[in-house]
Amino acid sequence: MCGAGDKRLLTYPVPGLTLGAHHDDRGDASMGHYKSNLRDIEFNLFEVFGRGDVPGRGPYDNVDVDTAREMLKEYTRLAENELAESFADADRNPPVFDPETSSVAMPESFKKSYKAFRDAGFWSLDLPAELDGTVSPPPFAGP
């Protein structure tokens, strides 16, 4: 059991995914923050998997390596800020399904995070140009 103010890092087996957790006197963990490991993500994509040879070529000529890196930086910024703001609230107030109306009530914090995602334009990646999209290599086409 952790003492008051004890902070621990939880690391998951997903490259670049690290979540901070704060443990209170009861030992309960509450989300503190999300921190993406952009350096590891770029290393895996460009060095380990060789994805640096894909952007800027063939159907992906609108997305070169520099643009792909900027996209990753913006994903990181969005994930660590606007999207992360809803993590703890969504855990405490999960979506509620109403089987009678076949509808789902989402927490306001999630709606705000989803709006930020939509406003950032990532939803349009990998859509054809005629649908106002930007065809991009699969690792960069969306979170």
matplotlib code that plots the C-alpha trace (Angstrom):
import matplotlib.pyplot as plt

x = [0.0, 1.3, 1.5, 0.0, 1.6, 3.4, 3.7, 4.4, 4.7, 2.8, 4.3, 2.3, 3.7, 2.7, 5.7, 5.6, 2.6, 3.3, 0.7, 1.3, -0.7, -1.1, -1.9, -3.9, -4.0, -6.3, -4.0, -6.4, -4.7, -6.1, -4.9, -2.4, -1.3, -0.5, 3.0, 3.8, 7.3, 7.7, 11.4, 10.7, 7.8, 10.0, 12.8, 10.5, 8.9, 11.9, 14.8, 13.4, 10.6, 12.1, 9.0, 11.0, 11.2, 7.4, 6.3, 6.8, 6.6, 3.9, 0.4, 1.9, 3.7, 1.8, 3.2, 7.0, 9.2, 9.3, 5.5, 5.1, 7.3, 5.2, 2.1, 3.5, 4.4, 0.8, -0.6, 1.6, 0.5, -3.2, -2.9, -1.1, -3.4, -7.0, -7.5, -5.8, -8.1, -11.0, -9.2, -9.9, -13.5, -14.3, -13.1, -15.3, -18.2, -18.2, -20.6, -24.1, -26.0, -29.8, -31.0, -34.6, -33.4, -30.2, -28.3, -25.2, -24.8, -21.2, -19.6, -19.1, -15.3, -15.2, -17.3, -14.8, -11.8, -13.5, -14.3, -10.6, -9.6, -12.1, -11.0, -7.4, -8.3, -6.8, -10.1, -9.4, -6.1, -6.1, -9.3, -9.3, -8.7, -12.2, -13.5, -11.1, -8.7, -5.0, -3.7, -1.0, 1.0, -0.9, 1.3, 0.5, -3.1, -4.6, -4.3]
y = [0.0, 3.5, 6.4, 9.8, 11.7, 8.6, 8.8, 5.9, 5.5, 2.7, 1.6, -0.4, -2.7, -0.2, 1.7, 5.3, 4.8, 5.9, 6.9, 8.6, 7.5, 9.0, 6.6, 8.1, 6.8, 4.0, 2.8, 3.9, 5.1, 8.1, 9.4, 12.2, 12.8, 11.1, 11.5, 10.3, 9.1, 10.8, 9.9, 6.2, 6.4, 8.1, 5.7, 2.7, 4.1, 5.5, 3.4, 0.0, -0.4, 1.8, 3.8, 6.8, 5.5, 5.5, 9.2, 11.4, 8.6, 7.0, 7.8, 9.5, 12.3, 15.0, 13.7, 13.8, 12.7, 16.2, 16.5, 13.0, 14.1, 17.3, 15.2, 13.0, 16.1, 17.4, 14.0, 14.1, 17.7, 16.8, 13.5, 15.1, 18.0, 18.1, 14.4, 13.6, 16.1, 13.6, 10.4, 10.5, 11.8, 9.2, 6.5, 7.8, 8.6, 6.0, 6.1, 4.8, 2.7, 3.0, -0.2, 1.2, 4.1, 2.4, 5.5, 6.2, 9.1, 10.4, 12.5, 16.2, 15.9, 13.2, 15.4, 18.2, 15.9, 14.4, 17.9, 18.8, 15.7, 16.6, 20.2, 19.1, 17.5, 14.0, 12.4, 13.4, 11.6, 8.7, 9.9, 10.5, 14.1, 14.3, 13.9, 16.7, 14.1, 13.7, 10.3, 9.4, 6.3, 4.0, 4.7, 8.4, 8.1, 8.4, 7.5]
z = [0.0, -0.9, 1.5, 1.0, -1.8, -3.1, -6.9, -9.1, -12.9, -14.6, -17.8, -20.3, -23.0, -25.7, -27.1, -25.9, -23.5, -19.9, -17.5, -14.2, -11.2, -7.8, -5.0, -2.1, 1.6, 0.7, -2.1, -4.8, -8.0, -9.7, -13.1, -12.7, -16.3, -19.6, -21.0, -24.5, -25.2, -28.6, -28.8, -28.5, -31.0, -33.6, -32.9, -33.4, -36.5, -38.3, -37.0, -36.0, -38.6, -41.3, -41.9, -42.9, -46.4, -46.9, -46.4, -49.5, -52.0, -54.1, -52.8, -49.8, -51.7, -49.7, -46.4, -46.3, -43.3, -41.8, -42.0, -40.5, -37.6, -37.1, -37.1, -34.4, -32.3, -32.7, -31.8, -28.7, -27.8, -28.2, -26.3, -23.4, -23.1, -24.5, -24.7, -21.3, -19.6, -19.8, -18.7, -15.0, -15.4, -18.0, -15.6, -12.8, -15.1, -17.9, -20.9, -20.1, -22.6, -22.7, -24.4, -24.8, -27.0, -28.3, -27.2, -25.2, -22.8, -22.8, -20.1, -21.0, -20.5, -23.2, -25.6, -25.1, -25.8, -28.8, -30.2, -29.8, -31.7, -34.5, -34.6, -34.9, -38.2, -37.6, -38.5, -42.1, -42.5, -44.9, -46.5, -50.3, -51.4, -52.8, -49.2, -48.1, -46.7, -46.8, -47.7, -45.3, -44.4, -41.9, -38.9, -39.2, -40.3, -36.9, -33.2]

ax = plt.figure().add_subplot(projection="3d")
ax.plot(x, y, z, "-o")
ax.set_aspect("equal")
plt.show()
